[in-house]
Amino acid sequence: MDTIRVARSTAADKDDWLRLWGEWQRHMAGAVPSEVSERSWQLALDPHSKR
């Protein structure tokens, strides 16, 4: 069985996150403006974010 590890995002994760974010958008047949993508990434880095 594979092990899944969950950890807080760090700045070093951004390229991987952008790749996954883009794949999700393609899967959903949609597109998110770059400003929204950047804000979402900043929320992922914010330890106080509940989003």
mmCIF entry with sequence, helices, sheets and N, C-alpha, C, O atoms, coordinates in Angstrom:
data_MODEL
# 
_entry.id   MODEL 
# 
_entity.id                         1 
_entity.type                       polymer 
_entity.pdbx_number_of_molecules   1 
# 
_entity_poly.entity_id                      1 
_entity_poly.type                           'polypeptide(L)' 
_entity_poly.nstd_linkage                   no 
_entity_poly.nstd_monomer                   no 
_entity_poly.pdbx_seq_one_letter_code       MDTIRVARSTAADKDDWLRLWGEWQRHMAGAVPSEVSERSWQLALDPHSKR 
_entity_poly.pdbx_seq_one_letter_code_can   MDTIRVARSTAADKDDWLRLWGEWQRHMAGAVPSEVSERSWQLALDPHSKR 
_entity_poly.pdbx_strand_id                 A 
# 
loop_
_entity_poly_seq.entity_id 
_entity_poly_seq.num 
_entity_poly_seq.mon_id 
_entity_poly_seq.hetero 
1 1  MET n 
1 2  ASP n 
1 3  THR n 
1 4  ILE n 
1 5  ARG n 
1 6  VAL n 
1 7  ALA n 
1 8  ARG n 
1 9  SER n 
1 10 THR n 
1 11 ALA n 
1 12 ALA n 
1 13 ASP n 
1 14 LYS n 
1 15 ASP n 
1 16 ASP n 
1 17 TRP n 
1 18 LEU n 
1 19 ARG n 
1 20 LEU n 
1 21 TRP n 
1 22 GLY n 
1 23 GLU n 
1 24 TRP n 
1 25 GLN n 
1 26 ARG n 
1 27 HIS n 
1 28 MET n 
1 29 ALA n 
1 30 GLY n 
1 31 ALA n 
1 32 VAL n 
1 33 PRO n 
1 34 SER n 
1 35 GLU n 
1 36 VAL n 
1 37 SER n 
1 38 GLU n 
1 39 ARG n 
1 40 SER n 
1 41 TRP n 
1 42 GLN n 
1 43 LEU n 
1 44 ALA n 
1 45 LEU n 
1 46 ASP n 
1 47 PRO n 
1 48 HIS n 
1 49 SER n 
1 50 LYS n 
1 51 ARG n 
# 
_struct_asym.id          A 
_struct_asym.entity_id   1 
# 
loop_
_struct_conf.conf_type_id 
_struct_conf.id 
_struct_conf.pdbx_PDB_helix_id 
_struct_conf.beg_label_comp_id 
_struct_conf.beg_label_asym_id 
_struct_conf.beg_label_seq_id 
_struct_conf.pdbx_beg_PDB_ins_code 
_struct_conf.end_label_comp_id 
_struct_conf.end_label_asym_id 
_struct_conf.end_label_seq_id 
_struct_conf.pdbx_end_PDB_ins_code 
_struct_conf.beg_auth_comp_id 
_struct_conf.beg_auth_asym_id 
_struct_conf.beg_auth_seq_id 
_struct_conf.end_auth_comp_id 
_struct_conf.end_auth_asym_id 
_struct_conf.end_auth_seq_id 
_struct_conf.pdbx_PDB_helix_class 
_struct_conf.details 
_struct_conf.pdbx_PDB_helix_length 
HELX_P HELX_P1 AA1 ALA A 11 ? ASP A 13 ? ALA A 11 ASP A 13 5 ? 3  
HELX_P HELX_P2 AA2 LYS A 14 ? HIS A 27 ? LYS A 14 HIS A 27 1 ? 14 
HELX_P HELX_P3 AA3 SER A 34 ? LEU A 45 ? SER A 34 LEU A 45 1 ? 12 
# 
_struct_conf_type.id          HELX_P 
_struct_conf_type.criteria    ? 
_struct_conf_type.reference   ? 
# 
loop_
_atom_site.group_PDB 
_atom_site.id 
_atom_site.type_symbol 
_atom_site.label_atom_id 
_atom_site.label_alt_id 
_atom_site.label_comp_id 
_atom_site.label_asym_id 
_atom_site.label_entity_id 
_atom_site.label_seq_id 
_atom_site.pdbx_PDB_ins_code 
_atom_site.Cartn_x 
_atom_site.Cartn_y 
_atom_site.Cartn_z 
_atom_site.occupancy 
_atom_site.B_iso_or_equiv 
_atom_site.pdbx_formal_charge 
_atom_site.auth_seq_id 
_atom_site.auth_comp_id 
_atom_site.auth_asym_id 
_atom_site.auth_atom_id 
_atom_site.pdbx_PDB_model_num 
ATOM 1   N N  . MET A 1 1  ? 0.841   -1.168 0.000   1.00 0.00 ? 1  MET A N  1 
ATOM 2   C CA . MET A 1 1  ? 0.000   0.000  0.000   1.00 0.00 ? 1  MET A CA 1 
ATOM 3   C C  . MET A 1 1  ? 0.895   1.242  0.000   1.00 0.00 ? 1  MET A C  1 
ATOM 4   O O  . MET A 1 1  ? 1.900   1.290  0.708   1.00 0.00 ? 1  MET A O  1 
ATOM 5   N N  . ASP A 1 2  ? 0.520   2.245  -0.801  1.00 0.00 ? 2  ASP A N  1 
ATOM 6   C CA . ASP A 1 2  ? 1.254   3.503  -0.849  1.00 0.00 ? 2  ASP A CA 1 
ATOM 7   C C  . ASP A 1 2  ? 0.923   4.355  0.365   1.00 0.00 ? 2  ASP A C  1 
ATOM 8   O O  . ASP A 1 2  ? -0.165  4.258  0.932   1.00 0.00 ? 2  ASP A O  1 
ATOM 9   N N  . THR A 1 3  ? 1.871   5.183  0.751   1.00 0.00 ? 3  THR A N  1 
ATOM 10  C CA . THR A 1 3  ? 1.673   6.109  1.853   1.00 0.00 ? 3  THR A CA 1 
ATOM 11  C C  . THR A 1 3  ? 1.426   7.495  1.285   1.00 0.00 ? 3  THR A C  1 
ATOM 12  O O  . THR A 1 3  ? 2.115   7.930  0.362   1.00 0.00 ? 3  THR A O  1 
ATOM 13  N N  . ILE A 1 4  ? 0.455   8.175  1.832   1.00 0.00 ? 4  ILE A N  1 
ATOM 14  C CA . ILE A 1 4  ? 0.159   9.545  1.434   1.00 0.00 ? 4  ILE A CA 1 
ATOM 15  C C  . ILE A 1 4  ? 0.614   10.460 2.559   1.00 0.00 ? 4  ILE A C  1 
ATOM 16  O O  . ILE A 1 4  ? 0.265   10.254 3.722   1.00 0.00 ? 4  ILE A O  1 
ATOM 17  N N  . ARG A 1 5  ? 1.391   11.466 2.203   1.00 0.00 ? 5  ARG A N  1 
ATOM 18  C CA . ARG A 1 5  ? 1.889   12.426 3.186   1.00 0.00 ? 5  ARG A CA 1 
ATOM 19  C C  . ARG A 1 5  ? 1.280   13.787 2.861   1.00 0.00 ? 5  ARG A C  1 
ATOM 20  O O  . ARG A 1 5  ? 1.358   14.253 1.724   1.00 0.00 ? 5  ARG A O  1 
ATOM 21  N N  . VAL A 1 6  ? 0.684   14.410 3.846   1.00 0.00 ? 6  VAL A N  1 
ATOM 22  C CA . VAL A 1 6  ? 0.087   15.734 3.676   1.00 0.00 ? 6  VAL A CA 1 
ATOM 23  C C  . VAL A 1 6  ? 0.931   16.721 4.474   1.00 0.00 ? 6  VAL A C  1 
ATOM 24  O O  . VAL A 1 6  ? 1.206   16.508 5.655   1.00 0.00 ? 6  VAL A O  1 
ATOM 25  N N  . ALA A 1 7  ? 1.337   17.802 3.815   1.00 0.00 ? 7  ALA A N  1 
ATOM 26  C CA . ALA A 1 7  ? 2.150   18.819 4.484   1.00 0.00 ? 7  ALA A CA 1 
ATOM 27  C C  . ALA A 1 7  ? 1.716   20.191 3.990   1.00 0.00 ? 7  ALA A C  1 
ATOM 28  O O  . ALA A 1 7  ? 1.091   20.312 2.937   1.00 0.00 ? 7  ALA A O  1 
ATOM 29  N N  . ARG A 1 8  ? 2.044   21.198 4.739   1.00 0.00 ? 8  ARG A N  1 
ATOM 30  C CA . ARG A 1 8  ? 1.768   22.572 4.315   1.00 0.00 ? 8  ARG A CA 1 
ATOM 31  C C  . ARG A 1 8  ? 2.549   22.886 3.055   1.00 0.00 ? 8  ARG A C  1 
ATOM 32  O O  . ARG A 1 8  ? 3.657   22.389 2.854   1.00 0.00 ? 8  ARG A O  1 
ATOM 33  N N  . SER A 1 9  ? 1.966   23.709 2.219   1.00 0.00 ? 9  SER A N  1 
ATOM 34  C CA . SER A 1 9  ? 2.649   24.164 1.015   1.00 0.00 ? 9  SER A CA 1 
ATOM 35  C C  . SER A 1 9  ? 3.782   25.100 1.398   1.00 0.00 ? 9  SER A C  1 
ATOM 36  O O  . SER A 1 9  ? 3.707   25.827 2.388   1.00 0.00 ? 9  SER A O  1 
ATOM 37  N N  . THR A 1 10 ? 4.832   25.064 0.590   1.00 0.00 ? 10 THR A N  1 
ATOM 38  C CA . THR A 1 10 ? 5.931   26.014 0.738   1.00 0.00 ? 10 THR A CA 1 
ATOM 39  C C  . THR A 1 10 ? 6.158   26.664 -0.624  1.00 0.00 ? 10 THR A C  1 
ATOM 40  O O  . THR A 1 10 ? 5.660   26.179 -1.640  1.00 0.00 ? 10 THR A O  1 
ATOM 41  N N  . ALA A 1 11 ? 6.898   27.741 -0.639  1.00 0.00 ? 11 ALA A N  1 
ATOM 42  C CA . ALA A 1 11 ? 7.174   28.445 -1.896  1.00 0.00 ? 11 ALA A CA 1 
ATOM 43  C C  . ALA A 1 11 ? 7.800   27.509 -2.929  1.00 0.00 ? 11 ALA A C  1 
ATOM 44  O O  . ALA A 1 11 ? 7.579   27.676 -4.128  1.00 0.00 ? 11 ALA A O  1 
ATOM 45  N N  . ALA A 1 12 ? 8.570   26.540 -2.480  1.00 0.00 ? 12 ALA A N  1 
ATOM 46  C CA . ALA A 1 12 ? 9.226   25.586 -3.387  1.00 0.00 ? 12 ALA A CA 1 
ATOM 47  C C  . ALA A 1 12 ? 8.230   24.672 -4.098  1.00 0.00 ? 12 ALA A C  1 
ATOM 48  O O  . ALA A 1 12 ? 8.586   24.026 -5.083  1.00 0.00 ? 12 ALA A O  1 
ATOM 49  N N  . ASP A 1 13 ? 6.993   24.609 -3.619  1.00 0.00 ? 13 ASP A N  1 
ATOM 50  C CA . ASP A 1 13 ? 5.971   23.745 -4.213  1.00 0.00 ? 13 ASP A CA 1 
ATOM 51  C C  . ASP A 1 13 ? 5.210   24.392 -5.367  1.00 0.00 ? 13 ASP A C  1 
ATOM 52  O O  . ASP A 1 13 ? 4.393   23.731 -6.007  1.00 0.00 ? 13 ASP A O  1 
ATOM 53  N N  . LYS A 1 14 ? 5.460   25.658 -5.642  1.00 0.00 ? 14 LYS A N  1 
ATOM 54  C CA . LYS A 1 14 ? 4.626   26.398 -6.580  1.00 0.00 ? 14 LYS A CA 1 
ATOM 55  C C  . LYS A 1 14 ? 4.576   25.770 -7.970  1.00 0.00 ? 14 LYS A C  1 
ATOM 56  O O  . LYS A 1 14 ? 3.491   25.660 -8.540  1.00 0.00 ? 14 LYS A O  1 
ATOM 57  N N  . ASP A 1 15 ? 5.702   25.356 -8.532  1.00 0.00 ? 15 ASP A N  1 
ATOM 58  C CA . ASP A 1 15 ? 5.687   24.767 -9.872  1.00 0.00 ? 15 ASP A CA 1 
ATOM 59  C C  . ASP A 1 15 ? 4.826   23.504 -9.925  1.00 0.00 ? 15 ASP A C  1 
ATOM 60  O O  . ASP A 1 15 ? 4.056   23.311 -10.866 1.00 0.00 ? 15 ASP A O  1 
ATOM 61  N N  . ASP A 1 16 ? 4.961   22.649 -8.914  1.00 0.00 ? 16 ASP A N  1 
ATOM 62  C CA . ASP A 1 16 ? 4.145   21.432 -8.870  1.00 0.00 ? 16 ASP A CA 1 
ATOM 63  C C  . ASP A 1 16 ? 2.671   21.780 -8.703  1.00 0.00 ? 16 ASP A C  1 
ATOM 64  O O  . ASP A 1 16 ? 1.808   21.173 -9.337  1.00 0.00 ? 16 ASP A O  1 
ATOM 65  N N  . TRP A 1 17 ? 2.388   22.759 -7.849  1.00 0.00 ? 17 TRP A N  1 
ATOM 66  C CA . TRP A 1 17 ? 1.008   23.183 -7.634  1.00 0.00 ? 17 TRP A CA 1 
ATOM 67  C C  . TRP A 1 17 ? 0.406   23.736 -8.919  1.00 0.00 ? 17 TRP A C  1 
ATOM 68  O O  . TRP A 1 17 ? -0.733  23.415 -9.258  1.00 0.00 ? 17 TRP A O  1 
ATOM 69  N N  . LEU A 1 18 ? 1.164   24.569 -9.639  1.00 0.00 ? 18 LEU A N  1 
ATOM 70  C CA . LEU A 1 18 ? 0.659   25.124 -10.898 1.00 0.00 ? 18 LEU A CA 1 
ATOM 71  C C  . LEU A 1 18 ? 0.363   24.025 -11.913 1.00 0.00 ? 18 LEU A C  1 
ATOM 72  O O  . LEU A 1 18 ? -0.618  24.111 -12.652 1.00 0.00 ? 18 LEU A O  1 
ATOM 73  N N  . ARG A 1 19 ? 1.201   22.999 -11.954 1.00 0.00 ? 19 ARG A N  1 
ATOM 74  C CA . ARG A 1 19 ? 0.961   21.876 -12.864 1.00 0.00 ? 19 ARG A CA 1 
ATOM 75  C C  . ARG A 1 19 ? -0.340  21.170 -12.500 1.00 0.00 ? 19 ARG A C  1 
ATOM 76  O O  . ARG A 1 19 ? -1.168  20.911 -13.373 1.00 0.00 ? 19 ARG A O  1 
ATOM 77  N N  . LEU A 1 20 ? -0.526  20.860 -11.228 1.00 0.00 ? 20 LEU A N  1 
ATOM 78  C CA . LEU A 1 20 ? -1.755  20.194 -10.789 1.00 0.00 ? 20 LEU A CA 1 
ATOM 79  C C  . LEU A 1 20 ? -2.972  21.090 -10.988 1.00 0.00 ? 20 LEU A C  1 
ATOM 80  O O  . LEU A 1 20 ? -4.027  20.612 -11.406 1.00 0.00 ? 20 LEU A O  1 
ATOM 81  N N  . TRP A 1 21 ? -2.842  22.367 -10.700 1.00 0.00 ? 21 TRP A N  1 
ATOM 82  C CA . TRP A 1 21 ? -3.921  23.340 -10.881 1.00 0.00 ? 21 TRP A CA 1 
ATOM 83  C C  . TRP A 1 21 ? -4.344  23.387 -12.342 1.00 0.00 ? 21 TRP A C  1 
ATOM 84  O O  . TRP A 1 21 ? -5.535  23.407 -12.649 1.00 0.00 ? 21 TRP A O  1 
ATOM 85  N N  . GLY A 1 22 ? -3.360  23.406 -13.246 1.00 0.00 ? 22 GLY A N  1 
ATOM 86  C CA . GLY A 1 22 ? -3.661  23.411 -14.675 1.00 0.00 ? 22 GLY A CA 1 
ATOM 87  C C  . GLY A 1 22 ? -4.345  22.132 -15.121 1.00 0.00 ? 22 GLY A C  1 
ATOM 88  O O  . GLY A 1 22 ? -5.269  22.170 -15.933 1.00 0.00 ? 22 GLY A O  1 
ATOM 89  N N  . GLU A 1 23 ? -3.894  20.993 -14.592 1.00 0.00 ? 23 GLU A N  1 
ATOM 90  C CA . GLU A 1 23 ? -4.529  19.716 -14.932 1.00 0.00 ? 23 GLU A CA 1 
ATOM 91  C C  . GLU A 1 23 ? -5.973  19.688 -14.450 1.00 0.00 ? 23 GLU A C  1 
ATOM 92  O O  . GLU A 1 23 ? -6.856  19.191 -15.149 1.00 0.00 ? 23 GLU A O  1 
ATOM 93  N N  . TRP A 1 24 ? -6.212  20.218 -13.263 1.00 0.00 ? 24 TRP A N  1 
ATOM 94  C CA . TRP A 1 24 ? -7.586  20.262 -12.741 1.00 0.00 ? 24 TRP A CA 1 
ATOM 95  C C  . TRP A 1 24 ? -8.459  21.124 -13.642 1.00 0.00 ? 24 TRP A C  1 
ATOM 96  O O  . TRP A 1 24 ? -9.590  20.749 -13.950 1.00 0.00 ? 24 TRP A O  1 
ATOM 97  N N  . GLN A 1 25 ? -7.944  22.282 -14.069 1.00 0.00 ? 25 GLN A N  1 
ATOM 98  C CA . GLN A 1 25 ? -8.718  23.155 -14.948 1.00 0.00 ? 25 GLN A CA 1 
ATOM 99  C C  . GLN A 1 25 ? -9.039  22.459 -16.276 1.00 0.00 ? 25 GLN A C  1 
ATOM 100 O O  . GLN A 1 25 ? -10.161 22.560 -16.773 1.00 0.00 ? 25 GLN A O  1 
ATOM 101 N N  . ARG A 1 26 ? -8.066  21.759 -16.845 1.00 0.00 ? 26 ARG A N  1 
ATOM 102 C CA . ARG A 1 26 ? -8.326  21.025 -18.095 1.00 0.00 ? 26 ARG A CA 1 
ATOM 103 C C  . ARG A 1 26 ? -9.368  19.942 -17.873 1.00 0.00 ? 26 ARG A C  1 
ATOM 104 O O  . ARG A 1 26 ? -10.258 19.759 -18.703 1.00 0.00 ? 26 ARG A O  1 
ATOM 105 N N  . HIS A 1 27 ? -9.267  19.225 -16.765 1.00 0.00 ? 27 HIS A N  1 
ATOM 106 C CA . HIS A 1 27 ? -10.233 18.174 -16.442 1.00 0.00 ? 27 HIS A CA 1 
ATOM 107 C C  . HIS A 1 27 ? -11.650 18.748 -16.342 1.00 0.00 ? 27 HIS A C  1 
ATOM 108 O O  . HIS A 1 27 ? -12.614 18.129 -16.792 1.00 0.00 ? 27 HIS A O  1 
ATOM 109 N N  . MET A 1 28 ? -11.759 19.929 -15.752 1.00 0.00 ? 28 MET A N  1 
ATOM 110 C CA . MET A 1 28 ? -13.062 20.565 -15.565 1.00 0.00 ? 28 MET A CA 1 
ATOM 111 C C  . MET A 1 28 ? -13.488 21.351 -16.803 1.00 0.00 ? 28 MET A C  1 
ATOM 112 O O  . MET A 1 28 ? -14.559 21.956 -16.815 1.00 0.00 ? 28 MET A O  1 
ATOM 113 N N  . ALA A 1 29 ? -12.655 21.344 -17.843 1.00 0.00 ? 29 ALA A N  1 
ATOM 114 C CA . ALA A 1 29 ? -12.923 22.071 -19.092 1.00 0.00 ? 29 ALA A CA 1 
ATOM 115 C C  . ALA A 1 29 ? -13.180 23.552 -18.819 1.00 0.00 ? 29 ALA A C  1 
ATOM 116 O O  . ALA A 1 29 ? -14.113 24.152 -19.354 1.00 0.00 ? 29 ALA A O  1 
ATOM 117 N N  . GLY A 1 30 ? -12.333 24.114 -17.979 1.00 0.00 ? 30 GLY A N  1 
ATOM 118 C CA . GLY A 1 30 ? -12.479 25.517 -17.642 1.00 0.00 ? 30 GLY A CA 1 
ATOM 119 C C  . GLY A 1 30 ? -11.136 26.208 -17.609 1.00 0.00 ? 30 GLY A C  1 
ATOM 120 O O  . GLY A 1 30 ? -10.098 25.610 -17.891 1.00 0.00 ? 30 GLY A O  1 
ATOM 121 N N  . ALA A 1 31 ? -11.178 27.454 -17.266 1.00 0.00 ? 31 ALA A N  1 
ATOM 122 C CA . ALA A 1 31 ? -9.962  28.251 -17.136 1.00 0.00 ? 31 ALA A CA 1 
ATOM 123 C C  . ALA A 1 31 ? -10.169 29.268 -16.023 1.00 0.00 ? 31 ALA A C  1 
ATOM 124 O O  . ALA A 1 31 ? -11.242 29.855 -15.889 1.00 0.00 ? 31 ALA A O  1 
ATOM 125 N N  . VAL A 1 32 ? -9.143  29.462 -15.242 1.00 0.00 ? 32 VAL A N  1 
ATOM 126 C CA . VAL A 1 32 ? -9.175  30.406 -14.140 1.00 0.00 ? 32 VAL A CA 1 
ATOM 127 C C  . VAL A 1 32 ? -8.207  31.540 -14.485 1.00 0.00 ? 32 VAL A C  1 
ATOM 128 O O  . VAL A 1 32 ? -7.074  31.275 -14.885 1.00 0.00 ? 32 VAL A O  1 
ATOM 129 N N  . PRO A 1 33 ? -8.632  32.796 -14.336 1.00 0.00 ? 33 PRO A N  1 
ATOM 130 C CA . PRO A 1 33 ? -7.721  33.913 -14.615 1.00 0.00 ? 33 PRO A CA 1 
ATOM 131 C C  . PRO A 1 33 ? -6.448  33.813 -13.763 1.00 0.00 ? 33 PRO A C  1 
ATOM 132 O O  . PRO A 1 33 ? -6.483  33.318 -12.636 1.00 0.00 ? 33 PRO A O  1 
ATOM 133 N N  . SER A 1 34 ? -5.350  34.279 -14.305 1.00 0.00 ? 34 SER A N  1 
ATOM 134 C CA . SER A 1 34 ? -4.065  34.179 -13.599 1.00 0.00 ? 34 SER A CA 1 
ATOM 135 C C  . SER A 1 34 ? -4.106  34.883 -12.247 1.00 0.00 ? 34 SER A C  1 
ATOM 136 O O  . SER A 1 34 ? -3.434  34.450 -11.311 1.00 0.00 ? 34 SER A O  1 
ATOM 137 N N  . GLU A 1 35 ? -4.887  35.968 -12.125 1.00 0.00 ? 35 GLU A N  1 
ATOM 138 C CA . GLU A 1 35 ? -4.984  36.665 -10.839 1.00 0.00 ? 35 GLU A CA 1 
ATOM 139 C C  . GLU A 1 35 ? -5.628  35.768 -9.778  1.00 0.00 ? 35 GLU A C  1 
ATOM 140 O O  . GLU A 1 35 ? -5.223  35.783 -8.616  1.00 0.00 ? 35 GLU A O  1 
ATOM 141 N N  . VAL A 1 36 ? -6.619  34.999 -10.180 1.00 0.00 ? 36 VAL A N  1 
ATOM 142 C CA . VAL A 1 36 ? -7.295  34.084 -9.259  1.00 0.00 ? 36 VAL A CA 1 
ATOM 143 C C  . VAL A 1 36 ? -6.353  32.939 -8.889  1.00 0.00 ? 36 VAL A C  1 
ATOM 144 O O  . VAL A 1 36 ? -6.305  32.522 -7.732  1.00 0.00 ? 36 VAL A O  1 
ATOM 145 N N  . SER A 1 37 ? -5.619  32.443 -9.852  1.00 0.00 ? 37 SER A N  1 
ATOM 146 C CA . SER A 1 37 ? -4.643  31.374 -9.578  1.00 0.00 ? 37 SER A CA 1 
ATOM 147 C C  . SER A 1 37 ? -3.600  31.853 -8.576  1.00 0.00 ? 37 SER A C  1 
ATOM 148 O O  . SER A 1 37 ? -3.271  31.135 -7.631  1.00 0.00 ? 37 SER A O  1 
ATOM 149 N N  . GLU A 1 38 ? -3.081  33.054 -8.775  1.00 0.00 ? 38 GLU A N  1 
ATOM 150 C CA . GLU A 1 38 ? -2.069  33.592 -7.857  1.00 0.00 ? 38 GLU A CA 1 
ATOM 151 C C  . GLU A 1 38 ? -2.650  33.792 -6.465  1.00 0.00 ? 38 GLU A C  1 
ATOM 152 O O  . GLU A 1 38 ? -1.990  33.481 -5.474  1.00 0.00 ? 38 GLU A O  1 
ATOM 153 N N  . ARG A 1 39 ? -3.865  34.303 -6.374  1.00 0.00 ? 39 ARG A N  1 
ATOM 154 C CA . ARG A 1 39 ? -4.505  34.487 -5.059  1.00 0.00 ? 39 ARG A CA 1 
ATOM 155 C C  . ARG A 1 39 ? -4.735  33.142 -4.376  1.00 0.00 ? 39 ARG A C  1 
ATOM 156 O O  . ARG A 1 39 ? -4.550  33.018 -3.165  1.00 0.00 ? 39 ARG A O  1 
ATOM 157 N N  . SER A 1 40 ? -5.132  32.148 -5.140  1.00 0.00 ? 40 SER A N  1 
ATOM 158 C CA . SER A 1 40 ? -5.331  30.804 -4.582  1.00 0.00 ? 40 SER A CA 1 
ATOM 159 C C  . SER A 1 40 ? -4.025  30.255 -4.045  1.00 0.00 ? 40 SER A C  1 
ATOM 160 O O  . SER A 1 40 ? -3.996  29.637 -2.981  1.00 0.00 ? 40 SER A O  1 
ATOM 161 N N  . TRP A 1 41 ? -2.942  30.480 -4.780  1.00 0.00 ? 41 TRP A N  1 
ATOM 162 C CA . TRP A 1 41 ? -1.631  30.014 -4.319  1.00 0.00 ? 41 TRP A CA 1 
ATOM 163 C C  . TRP A 1 41 ? -1.237  30.739 -3.027  1.00 0.00 ? 41 TRP A C  1 
ATOM 164 O O  . TRP A 1 41 ? -0.730  30.113 -2.096  1.00 0.00 ? 41 TRP A O  1 
ATOM 165 N N  . GLN A 1 42 ? -1.463  32.029 -2.970  1.00 0.00 ? 42 GLN A N  1 
ATOM 166 C CA . GLN A 1 42 ? -1.125  32.780 -1.758  1.00 0.00 ? 42 GLN A CA 1 
ATOM 167 C C  . GLN A 1 42 ? -1.934  32.278 -0.561  1.00 0.00 ? 42 GLN A C  1 
ATOM 168 O O  . GLN A 1 42 ? -1.416  32.212 0.554   1.00 0.00 ? 42 GLN A O  1 
ATOM 169 N N  . LEU A 1 43 ? -3.186  31.930 -0.785  1.00 0.00 ? 43 LEU A N  1 
ATOM 170 C CA . LEU A 1 43 ? -3.996  31.358 0.297   1.00 0.00 ? 43 LEU A CA 1 
ATOM 171 C C  . LEU A 1 43 ? -3.440  30.006 0.745   1.00 0.00 ? 43 LEU A C  1 
ATOM 172 O O  . LEU A 1 43 ? -3.473  29.678 1.931   1.00 0.00 ? 43 LEU A O  1 
ATOM 173 N N  . ALA A 1 44 ? -2.932  29.227 -0.205  1.00 0.00 ? 44 ALA A N  1 
ATOM 174 C CA . ALA A 1 44 ? -2.350  27.928 0.153   1.00 0.00 ? 44 ALA A CA 1 
ATOM 175 C C  . ALA A 1 44 ? -1.112  28.108 1.037   1.00 0.00 ? 44 ALA A C  1 
ATOM 176 O O  . ALA A 1 44 ? -0.818  27.249 1.869   1.00 0.00 ? 44 ALA A O  1 
ATOM 177 N N  . LEU A 1 45 ? -0.398  29.198 0.868   1.00 0.00 ? 45 LEU A N  1 
ATOM 178 C CA . LEU A 1 45 ? 0.797   29.458 1.665   1.00 0.00 ? 45 LEU A CA 1 
ATOM 179 C C  . LEU A 1 45 ? 0.476   30.091 3.028   1.00 0.00 ? 45 LEU A C  1 
ATOM 180 O O  . LEU A 1 45 ? 1.290   30.021 3.949   1.00 0.00 ? 45 LEU A O  1 
ATOM 181 N N  . ASP A 1 46 ? -0.687  30.697 3.154   1.00 0.00 ? 46 ASP A N  1 
ATOM 182 C CA . ASP A 1 46 ? -1.055  31.421 4.366   1.00 0.00 ? 46 ASP A CA 1 
ATOM 183 C C  . ASP A 1 46 ? -1.463  30.448 5.467   1.00 0.00 ? 46 ASP A C  1 
ATOM 184 O O  . ASP A 1 46 ? -2.482  29.768 5.344   1.00 0.00 ? 46 ASP A O  1 
ATOM 185 N N  . PRO A 1 47 ? -0.677  30.374 6.544   1.00 0.00 ? 47 PRO A N  1 
ATOM 186 C CA . PRO A 1 47 ? -1.004  29.423 7.615   1.00 0.00 ? 47 PRO A CA 1 
ATOM 187 C C  . PRO A 1 47 ? -2.294  29.759 8.351   1.00 0.00 ? 47 PRO A C  1 
ATOM 188 O O  . PRO A 1 47 ? -2.822  28.921 9.083   1.00 0.00 ? 47 PRO A O  1 
ATOM 189 N N  . HIS A 1 48 ? -2.811  30.974 8.167   1.00 0.00 ? 48 HIS A N  1 
ATOM 190 C CA . HIS A 1 48 ? -4.044  31.393 8.849   1.00 0.00 ? 48 HIS A CA 1 
ATOM 191 C C  . HIS A 1 48 ? -5.266  31.253 7.947   1.00 0.00 ? 48 HIS A C  1 
ATOM 192 O O  . HIS A 1 48 ? -6.387  31.495 8.392   1.00 0.00 ? 48 HIS A O  1 
ATOM 193 N N  . SER A 1 49 ? -5.071  30.872 6.706   1.00 0.00 ? 49 SER A N  1 
ATOM 194 C CA . SER A 1 49 ? -6.186  30.747 5.779   1.00 0.00 ? 49 SER A CA 1 
ATOM 195 C C  . SER A 1 49 ? -7.035  29.526 6.116   1.00 0.00 ? 49 SER A C  1 
ATOM 196 O O  . SER A 1 49 ? -6.508  28.457 6.425   1.00 0.00 ? 49 SER A O  1 
ATOM 197 N N  . LYS A 1 50 ? -8.311  29.690 6.053   1.00 0.00 ? 50 LYS A N  1 
ATOM 198 C CA . LYS A 1 50 ? -9.238  28.576 6.291   1.00 0.00 ? 50 LYS A CA 1 
ATOM 199 C C  . LYS A 1 50 ? -9.839  28.117 4.967   1.00 0.00 ? 50 LYS A C  1 
ATOM 200 O O  . LYS A 1 50 ? -10.752 27.291 4.964   1.00 0.00 ? 50 LYS A O  1 
ATOM 201 N N  . ARG A 1 51 ? -9.348  28.634 3.845   1.00 0.00 ? 51 ARG A N  1 
ATOM 202 C CA . ARG A 1 51 ? -9.898  28.315 2.533   1.00 0.00 ? 51 ARG A CA 1 
ATOM 203 C C  . ARG A 1 51 ? -9.186  27.162 1.908   1.00 0.00 ? 51 ARG A C  1 
ATOM 204 O O  . ARG A 1 51 ? -9.522  26.758 0.795   1.00 0.00 ? 51 ARG A O  1 
# 
